[in-house]
Amino acid sequence: MDKEKIISELSFKAVRSSGAGGQNVNKVSSKVVLTFDLEASQVLSEEEKALLKDNLSSRLTSEKILILNCDED
C-alpha cells in the first residue's frame, strides 16, 4: 500500500464545530472532516477493500464512504 497515493484519495474539509466556543463559535472553522471513498479507490486492491469493509463496517456510509471528524486540538 502506497501512503502517498492513499493520501491523494482523501478529502479534507474545515467546518464550524458545534457546541460551546465563546466569541469565535460562528466565525472560525474549528473542525476537520476527512472522507475516503472506499469503492472508488484506485490504490487499494479488492482484497484490501474487502478487509476494510469488514473491519470498518460500522463507520462506513451506505455508499462505502469513510467519514472521520476531529474537533479536538
Rosetta blueprint (number, residue, H / E / L):
1 M L
2 D L
3 K H
4 E H
5 K H
6 I H
7 I H
8 S H
9 E L
10 L L
11 S E
12 F E
13 K E
14 A E
15 V E
16 R L
17 S L
18 S L
19 G L
20 A L
21 G L
22 G H
23 Q H
24 N H
25 V L
26 N L
27 K L
28 V L
29 S L
30 S L
31 K E
32 V E
33 V E
34 L E
35 T E
36 F E
37 D E
38 L L
39 E L
40 A L
41 S L
42 Q L
43 V L
44 L L
45 S L
46 E H
47 E H
48 E H
49 K H
50 A H
51 L H
52 L H
53 K H
54 D H
55 N H
56 L L
57 S H
58 S H
59 R H
60 L E
61 T L
62 S L
63 E L
64 K L
65 I E
66 L E
67 I E
68 L E
69 N E
70 C E
71 D L
72 E L
73 D L
